[in-house]
C-alpha cells in the first residue's frame, strides 16, 4: 500500500479553500491520468472544482531493529 499526502484547492462559499489529506493507494501515482482520477474523486466528494496542487509519497518507516540476545 502506498500512502500519499495530497494538497489541493477548491471553490469554497467564501472564496478559495485549501486542504491536505492522506490517501492510501494500491499502486503508485505514475501519470497525469492517475492524478486526474484523484482530482475527479475529490470533486465527487463535494470539493467544487478541486485542483491538486501537489502530492508526496510517505516513506515507510524503517523497521525496528531486532533485539539482540544477551551473551
C-alpha positions in Angstrom: 0.0 0.0 0.0 1.3 3.5 -0.9 0.3 6.5 1.2 0.3 10.0 -0.2 -0.2 13.4 1.2 -2.4 15.3 -1.3 -2.6 19.1 -1.3 -5.4 20.7 -3.2 -7.5 23.8 -3.7 -11.3 24.1 -4.2 -14.1 26.6 -4.5 -15.5 27.4 -1.1 -18.6 29.5 -0.3 -16.3 32.3 0.9 -13.6 32.0 -1.8 -10.8 29.6 -2.4 -10.3 26.8 0.1 -7.1 24.8 0.6 -6.8 21.3 2.1 -4.4 18.5 2.6 -5.4 14.9 3.1 -3.7 11.5 3.4 -4.9 8.9 0.9 -3.8 5.3 0.6 -3.4 3.7 -2.9 -2.8 0.2 -4.1 -0.4 1.5 -6.8 1.9 4.4 -7.1 0.8 7.6 -8.8 2.7 7.4 -12.1 0.9 9.6 -14.6 -1.3 12.7 -15.1 -4.2 10.3 -15.7 -3.6 8.9 -12.1 -3.6 12.5 -10.7 -6.7 13.4 -12.7 -8.6 10.3 -11.3 -7.7 11.5 -7.7 -8.9 15.1 -8.6 -12.2 13.7 -10.0 -12.7 11.6 -6.9 -12.2 14.7 -4.7 -14.8 16.5 -6.8 -17.2 13.7 -6.4 -16.8 14.0 -2.7 -18.1 17.6 -2.8 -14.9 19.7 -3.3 -16.1 22.0 -6.1 -13.6 22.4 -8.9 -10.8 20.7 -6.8 -7.4 21.1 -8.3 -4.4 19.1 -7.0 -1.5 21.4 -6.1 0.9 18.7 -5.2 1.4 15.2 -3.7 4.1 13.4 -1.8 4.6 9.7 -1.2 5.1 8.9 2.5 8.3 6.9 3.2 7.7 3.7 5.0 9.3 3.8 8.5 12.4 1.8 8.9 11.7 -1.5 10.7 12.6 -1.6 14.4 16.0 -3.3 15.0 15.7 -6.9 16.2 16.5 -7.3 19.8 20.0 -8.7 20.5 20.4 -11.8 22.5 22.3 -11.4 25.8 25.5 -13.3 26.0 
